[in-house]
Amino acid sequence: MRRLLHRFVLRPLMRWLTGAVVRYPERLPTKGPAIVFANHNSHADTALLLASFPTASIDAVRPLAAADYWFANRAAAWISRHIIGAIAVDRNGDSADPLRAADAALAAGQILIVFPEGTRGEPGRLGRFHSGVARLAEAHPEAAVVPVWLDGCDRVLPPHRRFPHRTRCSVTVGSAVTVSGGDPRFAATELRQRLVALA
């Protein structure tokens, strides 16, 4: 079902809505384990990034999503889990290990989409990275870690806007990066700098 929706609904919709140009699409991982991390200014970010992957690999692509928002009720949870393929992340500190499901997904050879800012930032600005992305990368050194810069999504669907607006967007895929060991907070800062350079 995800493949059909990806090919016949999501990709045509995002192509029409954003006219998105994907630069260096060959750098996107088509199999896992892999971590794709990107800037986050809009709910359109996830849709555009998912649409950038080839349909053949979409079953393995799993965005990390805030449990308190995307899994807030039974209907939202079903759509998030079965249509989007999302993995719930507890950002309120109620879970002893909020990244346990993400760890399991990487161990199973899947491709994670991670927004290290943790929430949508101000349009056009890149916020501070949380350490979770670095912790995942260090725990899975076999995983490719790929930065992606999304441009224009904050104009398609800004925060507090219900309906999208057609505008040109771009997706720039960087080369896989190496995550240094040690303090995950320092490593997260390094990853943020890689994304800034890509922008």
RASUL-V604722 format. One record per helix or strand. SS is the DSSP state (H for helix, E for strand). FROM is the first residue (numbers start at 0). LEN is the number of residues. If there is no record, write none. Layout:
BEGIN
ss->SS from->FROM len->LEN
ss->SS from->FROM len->LEN
END
This chain:
BEGIN
ss->H from->1 len->17
ss->E from->20 len->3
ss->H from->24 len->3
ss->E from->33 len->5
ss->H from->43 len->9
ss->H from->54 len->6
ss->E from->60 len->6
ss->H from->66 len->4
ss->H from->73 len->11
ss->E from->86 len->3
ss->H from->99 len->8
ss->E from->110 len->4
ss->H from->131 len->8
ss->E from->143 len->8
ss->H from->152 len->4
ss->E from->169 len->7
ss->H from->183 len->15
END
